[in-house]
Amino acid sequence: MTHPFHPLKGREYSLVTYRHNWGEDRVYFHDDNGDLSALPASWTSVAPKDPFREVAAGRCLLRFVDLLELVALARQIAARDDCSGEEAPG
């Protein structure tokens, strides 16, 4: 587990399978209780390293395309709030 904020960071598990589910690559493993668990492959050392993150080396949290997606999401939420008659906070 390599995700910096996941409680299992630094733990190692045996890979059961690697599949594309829920729109992303996921790894399946048996947890400490023997139950089958799944996580995004990007949270583990199984997935290839993201070139952007390697070059950014922690100096930049979001890629430009991520920021564009965030703006689009914020606009959708604002438009939904406008249509519902609720006043947006702020």
PyMOL Python script that loads the backbone (N, CA, C, O; Angstrom):
from pymol import cmd

cmd.read_pdbstr("""\
ATOM      1  N   MET A   1       0.853  -1.165   0.000  1.00  0.00           N
ATOM      2  CA  MET A   1       0.000   0.000   0.000  1.00  0.00           C
ATOM      3  C   MET A   1       0.895   1.222   0.000  1.00  0.00           C
ATOM      4  O   MET A   1       1.743   1.374   0.879  1.00  0.00           O
ATOM      5  N   THR A   2       0.711   2.103  -0.989  1.00  0.00           N
ATOM      6  CA  THR A   2       1.568   3.280  -1.101  1.00  0.00           C
ATOM      7  C   THR A   2       0.823   4.602  -0.941  1.00  0.00           C
ATOM      8  O   THR A   2       1.462   5.651  -0.859  1.00  0.00           O
ATOM      9  N   HIS A   3      -0.508   4.585  -0.893  1.00  0.00           N
ATOM     10  CA  HIS A   3      -1.263   5.828  -0.765  1.00  0.00           C
ATOM     11  C   HIS A   3      -0.880   6.512   0.549  1.00  0.00           C
ATOM     12  O   HIS A   3      -0.953   5.893   1.610  1.00  0.00           O
ATOM     13  N   PRO A   4      -0.468   7.794   0.487  1.00  0.00           N
ATOM     14  CA  PRO A   4       0.080   8.428   1.682  1.00  0.00           C
ATOM     15  C   PRO A   4      -0.891   8.590   2.845  1.00  0.00           C
ATOM     16  O   PRO A   4      -0.449   8.707   3.988  1.00  0.00           O
ATOM     17  N   PHE A   5      -2.204   8.599   2.594  1.00  0.00           N
ATOM     18  CA  PHE A   5      -3.170   8.820   3.669  1.00  0.00           C
ATOM     19  C   PHE A   5      -3.959   7.573   4.042  1.00  0.00           C
ATOM     20  O   PHE A   5      -4.818   7.631   4.921  1.00  0.00           O
ATOM     21  N   HIS A   6      -3.685   6.457   3.395  1.00  0.00           N
ATOM     22  CA  HIS A   6      -4.426   5.227   3.689  1.00  0.00           C
ATOM     23  C   HIS A   6      -3.884   4.604   4.978  1.00  0.00           C
ATOM     24  O   HIS A   6      -2.671   4.577   5.185  1.00  0.00           O
ATOM     25  N   PRO A   7      -4.768   4.105   5.842  1.00  0.00           N
ATOM     26  CA  PRO A   7      -4.292   3.523   7.107  1.00  0.00           C
ATOM     27  C   PRO A   7      -3.412   2.282   6.924  1.00  0.00           C
ATOM     28  O   PRO A   7      -2.689   1.904   7.846  1.00  0.00           O
ATOM     29  N   LEU A   8      -3.461   1.651   5.762  1.00  0.00           N
ATOM     30  CA  LEU A   8      -2.625   0.470   5.520  1.00  0.00           C
ATOM     31  C   LEU A   8      -1.306   0.818   4.822  1.00  0.00           C
ATOM     32  O   LEU A   8      -0.596  -0.077   4.363  1.00  0.00           O
ATOM     33  N   LYS A   9      -0.974   2.112   4.740  1.00  0.00           N
ATOM     34  CA  LYS A   9       0.257   2.519   4.051  1.00  0.00           C
ATOM     35  C   LYS A   9       1.451   1.756   4.618  1.00  0.00           C
ATOM     36  O   LYS A   9       1.634   1.652   5.830  1.00  0.00           O
ATOM     37  N   GLY A  10       2.247   1.235   3.708  1.00  0.00           N
ATOM     38  CA  GLY A  10       3.438   0.490   4.098  1.00  0.00           C
ATOM     39  C   GLY A  10       3.212  -0.997   4.268  1.00  0.00           C
ATOM     40  O   GLY A  10       4.177  -1.758   4.353  1.00  0.00           O
ATOM     41  N   ARG A  11       1.963  -1.431   4.321  1.00  0.00           N
ATOM     42  CA  ARG A  11       1.660  -2.859   4.467  1.00  0.00           C
ATOM     43  C   ARG A  11       1.803  -3.557   3.127  1.00  0.00           C
ATOM     44  O   ARG A  11       1.604  -2.941   2.081  1.00  0.00           O
ATOM     45  N   GLU A  12       2.141  -4.819   3.150  1.00  0.00           N
ATOM     46  CA  GLU A  12       2.243  -5.621   1.936  1.00  0.00           C
ATOM     47  C   GLU A  12       1.263  -6.782   2.018  1.00  0.00           C
ATOM     48  O   GLU A  12       1.101  -7.416   3.061  1.00  0.00           O
ATOM     49  N   TYR A  13       0.617  -7.038   0.893  1.00  0.00           N
ATOM     50  CA  TYR A  13      -0.334  -8.143   0.763  1.00  0.00           C
ATOM     51  C   TYR A  13      -0.037  -8.891  -0.519  1.00  0.00           C
ATOM     52  O   TYR A  13       0.568  -8.344  -1.441  1.00  0.00           O
ATOM     53  N   SER A  14      -0.458 -10.132  -0.578  1.00  0.00           N
ATOM     54  CA  SER A  14      -0.298 -10.921  -1.796  1.00  0.00           C
ATOM     55  C   SER A  14      -1.432 -10.581  -2.764  1.00  0.00           C
ATOM     56  O   SER A  14      -2.605 -10.585  -2.390  1.00  0.00           O
ATOM     57  N   LEU A  15      -1.073 -10.294  -3.978  1.00  0.00           N
ATOM     58  CA  LEU A  15      -2.042  -9.955  -5.016  1.00  0.00           C
ATOM     59  C   LEU A  15      -2.832 -11.196  -5.414  1.00  0.00           C
ATOM     60  O   LEU A  15      -2.249 -12.227  -5.751  1.00  0.00           O
ATOM     61  N   VAL A  16      -4.164 -11.096  -5.375  1.00  0.00           N
ATOM     62  CA  VAL A  16      -5.031 -12.188  -5.823  1.00  0.00           C
ATOM     63  C   VAL A  16      -5.313 -12.011  -7.307  1.00  0.00           C
ATOM     64  O   VAL A  16      -5.155 -12.947  -8.090  1.00  0.00           O
ATOM     65  N   THR A  17      -5.736 -10.799  -7.696  1.00  0.00           N
ATOM     66  CA  THR A  17      -5.982 -10.513  -9.113  1.00  0.00           C
ATOM     67  C   THR A  17      -5.952  -9.006  -9.344  1.00  0.00           C
ATOM     68  O   THR A  17      -6.082  -8.215  -8.410  1.00  0.00           O
ATOM     69  N   TYR A  18      -5.779  -8.634 -10.593  1.00  0.00           N
ATOM     70  CA  TYR A  18      -5.731  -7.236 -11.023  1.00  0.00           C
ATOM     71  C   TYR A  18      -6.785  -7.107 -12.100  1.00  0.00           C
ATOM     72  O   TYR A  18      -6.699  -7.774 -13.131  1.00  0.00           O
ATOM     73  N   ARG A  19      -7.783  -6.258 -11.881  1.00  0.00           N
ATOM     74  CA  ARG A  19      -8.902  -6.158 -12.820  1.00  0.00           C
ATOM     75  C   ARG A  19      -9.286  -4.701 -13.057  1.00  0.00           C
ATOM     76  O   ARG A  19      -8.972  -3.816 -12.261  1.00  0.00           O
ATOM     77  N   HIS A  20      -9.965  -4.485 -14.160  1.00  0.00           N
ATOM     78  CA  HIS A  20     -10.519  -3.160 -14.453  1.00  0.00           C
ATOM     79  C   HIS A  20     -11.999  -3.198 -14.069  1.00  0.00           C
ATOM     80  O   HIS A  20     -12.822  -3.750 -14.799  1.00  0.00           O
ATOM     81  N   ASN A  21     -12.325  -2.615 -12.933  1.00  0.00           N
ATOM     82  CA  ASN A  21     -13.702  -2.566 -12.421  1.00  0.00           C
ATOM     83  C   ASN A  21     -14.001  -1.151 -11.955  1.00  0.00           C
ATOM     84  O   ASN A  21     -13.096  -0.416 -11.559  1.00  0.00           O
ATOM     85  N   TRP A  22     -15.267  -0.773 -12.002  1.00  0.00           N
ATOM     86  CA  TRP A  22     -15.720   0.520 -11.509  1.00  0.00           C
ATOM     87  C   TRP A  22     -14.985   1.675 -12.198  1.00  0.00           C
ATOM     88  O   TRP A  22     -14.756   2.723 -11.594  1.00  0.00           O
ATOM     89  N   GLY A  23     -14.617   1.471 -13.471  1.00  0.00           N
ATOM     90  CA  GLY A  23     -13.992   2.532 -14.252  1.00  0.00           C
ATOM     91  C   GLY A  23     -12.519   2.758 -13.955  1.00  0.00           C
ATOM     92  O   GLY A  23     -11.949   3.760 -14.388  1.00  0.00           O
ATOM     93  N   GLU A  24     -11.895   1.844 -13.226  1.00  0.00           N
ATOM     94  CA  GLU A  24     -10.474   2.005 -12.920  1.00  0.00           C
ATOM     95  C   GLU A  24      -9.838   0.641 -12.684  1.00  0.00           C
ATOM     96  O   GLU A  24     -10.532  -0.351 -12.462  1.00  0.00           O
ATOM     97  N   ASP A  25      -8.518   0.607 -12.735  1.00  0.00           N
ATOM     98  CA  ASP A  25      -7.804  -0.621 -12.423  1.00  0.00           C
ATOM     99  C   ASP A  25      -7.811  -0.810 -10.913  1.00  0.00           C
ATOM    100  O   ASP A  25      -7.553   0.124 -10.154  1.00  0.00           O
ATOM    101  N   ARG A  26      -8.112  -2.034 -10.491  1.00  0.00           N
ATOM    102  CA  ARG A  26      -8.197  -2.330  -9.065  1.00  0.00           C
ATOM    103  C   ARG A  26      -7.396  -3.591  -8.753  1.00  0.00           C
ATOM    104  O   ARG A  26      -7.273  -4.488  -9.587  1.00  0.00           O
ATOM    105  N   VAL A  27      -6.862  -3.643  -7.551  1.00  0.00           N
ATOM    106  CA  VAL A  27      -6.164  -4.833  -7.077  1.00  0.00           C
ATOM    107  C   VAL A  27      -7.032  -5.516  -6.028  1.00  0.00           C
ATOM    108  O   VAL A  27      -7.716  -4.857  -5.244  1.00  0.00           O
ATOM    109  N   TYR A  28      -6.995  -6.823  -6.026  1.00  0.00           N
ATOM    110  CA  TYR A  28      -7.755  -7.627  -5.062  1.00  0.00           C
ATOM    111  C   TYR A  28      -6.758  -8.434  -4.238  1.00  0.00           C
ATOM    112  O   TYR A  28      -5.808  -9.010  -4.769  1.00  0.00           O
ATOM    113  N   PHE A  29      -6.998  -8.462  -2.933  1.00  0.00           N
ATOM    114  CA  PHE A  29      -6.107  -9.150  -2.011  1.00  0.00           C
ATOM    115  C   PHE A  29      -6.918  -9.625  -0.807  1.00  0.00           C
ATOM    116  O   PHE A  29      -8.033  -9.156  -0.578  1.00  0.00           O
ATOM    117  N   HIS A  30      -6.363 -10.541  -0.056  1.00  0.00           N
ATOM    118  CA  HIS A  30      -6.998 -10.988   1.184  1.00  0.00           C
ATOM    119  C   HIS A  30      -6.435 -10.163   2.326  1.00  0.00           C
ATOM    120  O   HIS A  30      -5.220 -10.099   2.515  1.00  0.00           O
ATOM    121  N   ASP A  31      -7.331  -9.523   3.098  1.00  0.00           N
ATOM    122  CA  ASP A  31      -6.891  -8.689   4.214  1.00  0.00           C
ATOM    123  C   ASP A  31      -6.477  -9.564   5.400  1.00  0.00           C
ATOM    124  O   ASP A  31      -6.422 -10.789   5.295  1.00  0.00           O
ATOM    125  N   ASP A  32      -6.194  -8.921   6.507  1.00  0.00           N
ATOM    126  CA  ASP A  32      -5.720  -9.653   7.697  1.00  0.00           C
ATOM    127  C   ASP A  32      -6.725 -10.652   8.229  1.00  0.00           C
ATOM    128  O   ASP A  32      -6.341 -11.614   8.895  1.00  0.00           O
ATOM    129  N   ASN A  33      -8.014 -10.448   7.949  1.00  0.00           N
ATOM    130  CA  ASN A  33      -9.055 -11.383   8.379  1.00  0.00           C
ATOM    131  C   ASN A  33      -9.319 -12.469   7.346  1.00  0.00           C
ATOM    132  O   ASN A  33     -10.145 -13.354   7.571  1.00  0.00           O
ATOM    133  N   GLY A  34      -8.618 -12.406   6.211  1.00  0.00           N
ATOM    134  CA  GLY A  34      -8.822 -13.387   5.154  1.00  0.00           C
ATOM    135  C   GLY A  34      -9.924 -13.011   4.185  1.00  0.00           C
ATOM    136  O   GLY A  34     -10.226 -13.770   3.265  1.00  0.00           O
ATOM    137  N   ASP A  35     -10.534 -11.838   4.381  1.00  0.00           N
ATOM    138  CA  ASP A  35     -11.596 -11.384   3.489  1.00  0.00           C
ATOM    139  C   ASP A  35     -11.000 -10.789   2.217  1.00  0.00           C
ATOM    140  O   ASP A  35      -9.948 -10.151   2.252  1.00  0.00           O
ATOM    141  N   LEU A  36     -11.685 -11.005   1.093  1.00  0.00           N
ATOM    142  CA  LEU A  36     -11.241 -10.432  -0.169  1.00  0.00           C
ATOM    143  C   LEU A  36     -11.539  -8.941  -0.163  1.00  0.00           C
ATOM    144  O   LEU A  36     -12.678  -8.533   0.066  1.00  0.00           O
ATOM    145  N   SER A  37     -10.530  -8.137  -0.411  1.00  0.00           N
ATOM    146  CA  SER A  37     -10.665  -6.686  -0.438  1.00  0.00           C
ATOM    147  C   SER A  37     -10.154  -6.160  -1.769  1.00  0.00           C
ATOM    148  O   SER A  37      -9.372  -6.820  -2.454  1.00  0.00           O
ATOM    149  N   ALA A  38     -10.604  -4.966  -2.123  1.00  0.00           N
ATOM    150  CA  ALA A  38     -10.168  -4.348  -3.373  1.00  0.00           C
ATOM    151  C   ALA A  38      -9.836  -2.883  -3.125  1.00  0.00           C
ATOM    152  O   ALA A  38     -10.460  -2.216  -2.300  1.00  0.00           O
ATOM    153  N   LEU A  39      -8.850  -2.406  -3.848  1.00  0.00           N
ATOM    154  CA  LEU A  39      -8.425  -1.013  -3.786  1.00  0.00           C
ATOM    155  C   LEU A  39      -8.051  -0.550  -5.195  1.00  0.00           C
ATOM    156  O   LEU A  39      -7.731  -1.374  -6.052  1.00  0.00           O
ATOM    157  N   PRO A  40      -8.090   0.757  -5.439  1.00  0.00           N
ATOM    158  CA  PRO A  40      -7.575   1.246  -6.716  1.00  0.00           C
ATOM    159  C   PRO A  40      -6.101   0.857  -6.860  1.00  0.00           C
ATOM    160  O   PRO A  40      -5.317   1.005  -5.922  1.00  0.00           O
ATOM    161  N   ALA A  41      -5.744   0.369  -8.015  1.00  0.00           N
ATOM    162  CA  ALA A  41      -4.360  -0.042  -8.242  1.00  0.00           C
ATOM    163  C   ALA A  41      -3.392   1.119  -8.059  1.00  0.00           C
ATOM    164  O   ALA A  41      -2.238   0.919  -7.679  1.00  0.00           O
ATOM    165  N   SER A  42      -3.866   2.337  -8.332  1.00  0.00           N
ATOM    166  CA  SER A  42      -2.999   3.511  -8.200  1.00  0.00           C
ATOM    167  C   SER A  42      -2.592   3.776  -6.755  1.00  0.00           C
ATOM    168  O   SER A  42      -1.675   4.562  -6.516  1.00  0.00           O
ATOM    169  N   TRP A  43      -3.243   3.148  -5.796  1.00  0.00           N
ATOM    170  CA  TRP A  43      -2.894   3.302  -4.383  1.00  0.00           C
ATOM    171  C   TRP A  43      -1.829   2.299  -3.958  1.00  0.00           C
ATOM    172  O   TRP A  43      -1.447   2.252  -2.789  1.00  0.00           O
ATOM    173  N   THR A  44      -1.351   1.499  -4.904  1.00  0.00           N
ATOM    174  CA  THR A  44      -0.409   0.432  -4.583  1.00  0.00           C
ATOM    175  C   THR A  44       0.828   0.526  -5.477  1.00  0.00           C
ATOM    176  O   THR A  44       0.903   1.359  -6.380  1.00  0.00           O
ATOM    177  N   SER A  45       1.775  -0.333  -5.204  1.00  0.00           N
ATOM    178  CA  SER A  45       2.985  -0.388  -6.031  1.00  0.00           C
ATOM    179  C   SER A  45       2.775  -1.235  -7.282  1.00  0.00           C
ATOM    180  O   SER A  45       3.684  -1.359  -8.104  1.00  0.00           O
ATOM    181  N   VAL A  46       1.598  -1.815  -7.435  1.00  0.00           N
ATOM    182  CA  VAL A  46       1.308  -2.654  -8.603  1.00  0.00           C
ATOM    183  C   VAL A  46       1.148  -1.810  -9.861  1.00  0.00           C
ATOM    184  O   VAL A  46       1.588  -2.206 -10.941  1.00  0.00           O
ATOM    185  N   ALA A  47       0.517  -0.647  -9.722  1.00  0.00           N
ATOM    186  CA  ALA A  47       0.264   0.218 -10.876  1.00  0.00           C
ATOM    187  C   ALA A  47       1.560   0.898 -11.314  1.00  0.00           C
ATOM    188  O   ALA A  47       2.433   1.173 -10.491  1.00  0.00           O
ATOM    189  N   PRO A  48       1.676   1.164 -12.610  1.00  0.00           N
ATOM    190  CA  PRO A  48       2.855   1.909 -13.067  1.00  0.00           C
ATOM    191  C   PRO A  48       2.855   3.309 -12.460  1.00  0.00           C
ATOM    192  O   PRO A  48       1.794   3.878 -12.201  1.00  0.00           O
ATOM    193  N   LYS A  49       4.024   3.850 -12.238  1.00  0.00           N
ATOM    194  CA  LYS A  49       4.128   5.178 -11.644  1.00  0.00           C
ATOM    195  C   LYS A  49       3.622   6.227 -12.628  1.00  0.00           C
ATOM    196  O   LYS A  49       3.865   6.141 -13.832  1.00  0.00           O
ATOM    197  N   ASP A  50       2.919   7.207 -12.096  1.00  0.00           N
ATOM    198  CA  ASP A  50       2.392   8.310 -12.895  1.00  0.00           C
ATOM    199  C   ASP A  50       3.553   9.254 -13.225  1.00  0.00           C
ATOM    200  O   ASP A  50       4.173   9.804 -12.314  1.00  0.00           O
ATOM    201  N   PRO A  51       3.857   9.450 -14.521  1.00  0.00           N
ATOM    202  CA  PRO A  51       4.989  10.308 -14.889  1.00  0.00           C
ATOM    203  C   PRO A  51       4.868  11.722 -14.331  1.00  0.00           C
ATOM    204  O   PRO A  51       5.868  12.308 -13.916  1.00  0.00           O
ATOM    205  N   PHE A  52       3.655  12.275 -14.316  1.00  0.00           N
ATOM    206  CA  PHE A  52       3.473  13.623 -13.778  1.00  0.00           C
ATOM    207  C   PHE A  52       3.877  13.685 -12.309  1.00  0.00           C
ATOM    208  O   PHE A  52       4.602  14.587 -11.890  1.00  0.00           O
ATOM    209  N   ARG A  53       3.405  12.727 -11.544  1.00  0.00           N
ATOM    210  CA  ARG A  53       3.722  12.730 -10.115  1.00  0.00           C
ATOM    211  C   ARG A  53       5.206  12.524  -9.866  1.00  0.00           C
ATOM    212  O   ARG A  53       5.764  13.082  -8.921  1.00  0.00           O
ATOM    213  N   GLU A  54       5.837  11.737 -10.697  1.00  0.00           N
ATOM    214  CA  GLU A  54       7.281  11.517 -10.553  1.00  0.00           C
ATOM    215  C   GLU A  54       8.052  12.807 -10.797  1.00  0.00           C
ATOM    216  O   GLU A  54       8.962  13.141 -10.038  1.00  0.00           O
ATOM    217  N   VAL A  55       7.695  13.531 -11.849  1.00  0.00           N
ATOM    218  CA  VAL A  55       8.386  14.781 -12.176  1.00  0.00           C
ATOM    219  C   VAL A  55       8.043  15.864 -11.157  1.00  0.00           C
ATOM    220  O   VAL A  55       8.921  16.621 -10.742  1.00  0.00           O
ATOM    221  N   ALA A  56       6.771  15.945 -10.750  1.00  0.00           N
ATOM    222  CA  ALA A  56       6.344  16.969  -9.800  1.00  0.00           C
ATOM    223  C   ALA A  56       6.967  16.748  -8.421  1.00  0.00           C
ATOM    224  O   ALA A  56       7.219  17.707  -7.691  1.00  0.00           O
ATOM    225  N   ALA A  57       7.210  15.505  -8.072  1.00  0.00           N
ATOM    226  CA  ALA A  57       7.863  15.146  -6.809  1.00  0.00           C
ATOM    227  C   ALA A  57       7.221  15.842  -5.601  1.00  0.00           C
ATOM    228  O   ALA A  57       7.916  16.323  -4.706  1.00  0.00           O
ATOM    229  N   GLY A  58       5.877  15.886  -5.593  1.00  0.00           N
ATOM    230  CA  GLY A  58       5.163  16.449  -4.463  1.00  0.00           C
ATOM    231  C   GLY A  58       5.012  17.965  -4.484  1.00  0.00           C
ATOM    232  O   GLY A  58       4.378  18.536  -3.597  1.00  0.00           O
ATOM    233  N   ARG A  59       5.584  18.616  -5.482  1.00  0.00           N
ATOM    234  CA  ARG A  59       5.498  20.080  -5.549  1.00  0.00           C
ATOM    235  C   ARG A  59       4.184  20.567  -6.130  1.00  0.00           C
ATOM    236  O   ARG A  59       3.841  21.740  -5.988  1.00  0.00           O
ATOM    237  N   CYS A  60       3.438  19.675  -6.787  1.00  0.00           N
ATOM    238  CA  CYS A  60       2.172  20.050  -7.417  1.00  0.00           C
ATOM    239  C   CYS A  60       1.180  18.920  -7.178  1.00  0.00           C
ATOM    240  O   CYS A  60       1.424  17.778  -7.568  1.00  0.00           O
ATOM    241  N   LEU A  61       0.066  19.241  -6.539  1.00  0.00           N
ATOM    242  CA  LEU A  61      -0.889  18.197  -6.167  1.00  0.00           C
ATOM    243  C   LEU A  61      -1.815  17.796  -7.298  1.00  0.00           C
ATOM    244  O   LEU A  61      -2.228  16.639  -7.373  1.00  0.00           O
ATOM    245  N   LEU A  62      -2.153  18.733  -8.189  1.00  0.00           N
ATOM    246  CA  LEU A  62      -3.117  18.454  -9.250  1.00  0.00           C
ATOM    247  C   LEU A  62      -2.535  18.748 -10.624  1.00  0.00           C
ATOM    248  O   LEU A  62      -1.816  19.728 -10.823  1.00  0.00           O
ATOM    249  N   ARG A  63      -2.864  17.873 -11.564  1.00  0.00           N
ATOM    250  CA  ARG A  63      -2.506  18.132 -12.956  1.00  0.00           C
ATOM    251  C   ARG A  63      -3.485  19.142 -13.528  1.00  0.00           C
ATOM    252  O   ARG A  63      -4.566  19.336 -12.971  1.00  0.00           O
ATOM    253  N   PHE A  64      -3.129  19.781 -14.622  1.00  0.00           N
ATOM    254  CA  PHE A  64      -3.987  20.771 -15.248  1.00  0.00           C
ATOM    255  C   PHE A  64      -5.352  20.173 -15.590  1.00  0.00           C
ATOM    256  O   PHE A  64      -6.381  20.808 -15.364  1.00  0.00           O
ATOM    257  N   VAL A  65      -5.363  18.941 -16.142  1.00  0.00           N
ATOM    258  CA  VAL A  65      -6.645  18.316 -16.490  1.00  0.00           C
ATOM    259  C   VAL A  65      -7.476  18.047 -15.242  1.00  0.00           C
ATOM    260  O   VAL A  65      -8.705  18.104 -15.301  1.00  0.00           O
ATOM    261  N   ASP A  66      -6.830  17.754 -14.111  1.00  0.00           N
ATOM    262  CA  ASP A  66      -7.563  17.568 -12.852  1.00  0.00           C
ATOM    263  C   ASP A  66      -8.228  18.874 -12.423  1.00  0.00           C
ATOM    264  O   ASP A  66      -9.367  18.871 -11.956  1.00  0.00           O
ATOM    265  N   LEU A  67      -7.517  19.987 -12.583  1.00  0.00           N
ATOM    266  CA  LEU A  67      -8.089  21.286 -12.239  1.00  0.00           C
ATOM    267  C   LEU A  67      -9.278  21.617 -13.130  1.00  0.00           C
ATOM    268  O   LEU A  67     -10.280  22.155 -12.659  1.00  0.00           O
ATOM    269  N   LEU A  68      -9.168  21.295 -14.424  1.00  0.00           N
ATOM    270  CA  LEU A  68     -10.295  21.530 -15.331  1.00  0.00           C
ATOM    271  C   LEU A  68     -11.513  20.718 -14.915  1.00  0.00           C
ATOM    272  O   LEU A  68     -12.635  21.223 -14.949  1.00  0.00           O
ATOM    273  N   GLU A  69     -11.304  19.461 -14.521  1.00  0.00           N
ATOM    274  CA  GLU A  69     -12.407  18.621 -14.058  1.00  0.00           C
ATOM    275  C   GLU A  69     -13.014  19.180 -12.771  1.00  0.00           C
ATOM    276  O   GLU A  69     -14.230  19.134 -12.587  1.00  0.00           O
ATOM    277  N   LEU A  70     -12.180  19.701 -11.892  1.00  0.00           N
ATOM    278  CA  LEU A  70     -12.666  20.290 -10.650  1.00  0.00           C
ATOM    279  C   LEU A  70     -13.524  21.523 -10.934  1.00  0.00           C
ATOM    280  O   LEU A  70     -14.568  21.707 -10.308  1.00  0.00           O
ATOM    281  N   VAL A  71     -13.094  22.360 -11.865  1.00  0.00           N
ATOM    282  CA  VAL A  71     -13.878  23.544 -12.243  1.00  0.00           C
ATOM    283  C   VAL A  71     -15.219  23.119 -12.825  1.00  0.00           C
ATOM    284  O   VAL A  71     -16.253  23.692 -12.481  1.00  0.00           O
ATOM    285  N   ALA A  72     -15.212  22.114 -13.708  1.00  0.00           N
ATOM    286  CA  ALA A  72     -16.462  21.634 -14.306  1.00  0.00           C
ATOM    287  C   ALA A  72     -17.407  21.103 -13.233  1.00  0.00           C
ATOM    288  O   ALA A  72     -18.608  21.367 -13.279  1.00  0.00           O
ATOM    289  N   LEU A  73     -16.879  20.365 -12.278  1.00  0.00           N
ATOM    290  CA  LEU A  73     -17.703  19.834 -11.185  1.00  0.00           C
ATOM    291  C   LEU A  73     -18.280  20.966 -10.340  1.00  0.00           C
ATOM    292  O   LEU A  73     -19.459  20.941  -9.985  1.00  0.00           O
ATOM    293  N   ALA A  74     -17.454  21.955 -10.021  1.00  0.00           N
ATOM    294  CA  ALA A  74     -17.942  23.091  -9.234  1.00  0.00           C
ATOM    295  C   ALA A  74     -19.048  23.835  -9.976  1.00  0.00           C
ATOM    296  O   ALA A  74     -20.020  24.277  -9.364  1.00  0.00           O
ATOM    297  N   ARG A  75     -18.903  23.974 -11.282  1.00  0.00           N
ATOM    298  CA  ARG A  75     -19.943  24.640 -12.071  1.00  0.00           C
ATOM    299  C   ARG A  75     -21.237  23.832 -12.089  1.00  0.00           C
ATOM    300  O   ARG A  75     -22.324  24.406 -12.026  1.00  0.00           O
ATOM    301  N   GLN A  76     -21.132  22.511 -12.175  1.00  0.00           N
ATOM    302  CA  GLN A  76     -22.327  21.653 -12.135  1.00  0.00           C
ATOM    303  C   GLN A  76     -23.048  21.808 -10.807  1.00  0.00           C
ATOM    304  O   GLN A  76     -24.274  21.917 -10.767  1.00  0.00           O
ATOM    305  N   ILE A  77     -22.298  21.816  -9.736  1.00  0.00           N
ATOM    306  CA  ILE A  77     -22.901  21.962  -8.408  1.00  0.00           C
ATOM    307  C   ILE A  77     -23.555  23.325  -8.271  1.00  0.00           C
ATOM    308  O   ILE A  77     -24.665  23.436  -7.750  1.00  0.00           O
ATOM    309  N   ALA A  78     -22.875  24.359  -8.735  1.00  0.00           N
ATOM    310  CA  ALA A  78     -23.437  25.712  -8.660  1.00  0.00           C
ATOM    311  C   ALA A  78     -24.704  25.820  -9.492  1.00  0.00           C
ATOM    312  O   ALA A  78     -25.672  26.446  -9.061  1.00  0.00           O
ATOM    313  N   ALA A  79     -24.713  25.218 -10.684  1.00  0.00           N
ATOM    314  CA  ALA A  79     -25.895  25.253 -11.546  1.00  0.00           C
ATOM    315  C   ALA A  79     -27.045  24.492 -10.904  1.00  0.00           C
ATOM    316  O   ALA A  79     -28.192  24.931 -10.980  1.00  0.00           O
ATOM    317  N   ARG A  80     -26.759  23.371 -10.281  1.00  0.00           N
ATOM    318  CA  ARG A  80     -27.791  22.585  -9.604  1.00  0.00           C
ATOM    319  C   ARG A  80     -28.381  23.384  -8.444  1.00  0.00           C
ATOM    320  O   ARG A  80     -29.597  23.401  -8.249  1.00  0.00           O
ATOM    321  N   ASP A  81     -27.518  24.045  -7.676  1.00  0.00           N
ATOM    322  CA  ASP A  81     -27.998  24.869  -6.568  1.00  0.00           C
ATOM    323  C   ASP A  81     -28.853  26.022  -7.071  1.00  0.00           C
ATOM    324  O   ASP A  81     -29.861  26.360  -6.451  1.00  0.00           O
ATOM    325  N   ASP A  82     -28.458  26.639  -8.203  1.00  0.00           N
ATOM    326  CA  ASP A  82     -29.256  27.734  -8.783  1.00  0.00           C
ATOM    327  C   ASP A  82     -30.626  27.247  -9.196  1.00  0.00           C
ATOM    328  O   ASP A  82     -31.616  27.956  -9.014  1.00  0.00           O
ATOM    329  N   CYS A  83     -30.703  26.043  -9.753  1.00  0.00           N
ATOM    330  CA  CYS A  83     -31.976  25.493 -10.233  1.00  0.00           C
ATOM    331  C   CYS A  83     -32.886  25.081  -9.075  1.00  0.00           C
ATOM    332  O   CYS A  83     -34.109  25.101  -9.213  1.00  0.00           O
ATOM    333  N   SER A  84     -32.309  24.716  -7.958  1.00  0.00           N
ATOM    334  CA  SER A  84     -33.118  24.240  -6.834  1.00  0.00           C
ATOM    335  C   SER A  84     -33.670  25.391  -6.004  1.00  0.00           C
ATOM    336  O   SER A  84     -34.495  25.180  -5.115  1.00  0.00           O
ATOM    337  N   GLY A  85     -33.217  26.604  -6.292  1.00  0.00           N
ATOM    338  CA  GLY A  85     -33.703  27.745  -5.557  1.00  0.00           C
ATOM    339  C   GLY A  85     -32.965  27.983  -4.259  1.00  0.00           C
ATOM    340  O   GLY A  85     -33.269  28.930  -3.533  1.00  0.00           O
ATOM    341  N   GLU A  86     -31.981  27.116  -3.954  1.00  0.00           N
ATOM    342  CA  GLU A  86     -31.202  27.294  -2.737  1.00  0.00           C
ATOM    343  C   GLU A  86     -30.119  28.317  -2.985  1.00  0.00           C
ATOM    344  O   GLU A  86     -29.585  28.434  -4.087  1.00  0.00           O
ATOM    345  N   GLU A  87     -29.812  29.041  -1.958  1.00  0.00           N
ATOM    346  CA  GLU A  87     -28.739  30.020  -2.072  1.00  0.00           C
ATOM    347  C   GLU A  87     -27.405  29.318  -1.818  1.00  0.00           C
ATOM    348  O   GLU A  87     -27.244  28.601  -0.830  1.00  0.00           O
ATOM    349  N   ALA A  88     -26.461  29.534  -2.721  1.00  0.00           N
ATOM    350  CA  ALA A  88     -25.152  28.930  -2.569  1.00  0.00           C
ATOM    351  C   ALA A  88     -24.417  29.616  -1.422  1.00  0.00           C
ATOM    352  O   ALA A  88     -24.536  30.829  -1.244  1.00  0.00           O
ATOM    353  N   PRO A  89     -23.644  28.832  -0.629  1.00  0.00           N
ATOM    354  CA  PRO A  89     -22.905  29.448   0.482  1.00  0.00           C
ATOM    355  C   PRO A  89     -21.839  30.394  -0.042  1.00  0.00           C
ATOM    356  O   PRO A  89     -21.327  30.233  -1.150  1.00  0.00           O
ATOM    357  N   GLY A  90     -21.521  31.374   0.771  1.00  0.00           N
ATOM    358  CA  GLY A  90     -20.417  32.259   0.426  1.00  0.00           C
ATOM    359  C   GLY A  90     -20.890  33.581   0.141  1.00  0.00           C
ATOM    360  O   GLY A  90     -20.095  34.468  -0.171  1.00  0.00           O
TER     361      GLY A  90
END
""", "prot")
cmd.dss("prot")
cmd.show_as("cartoon", "prot")
cmd.util.cbc("prot")
cmd.orient("prot")
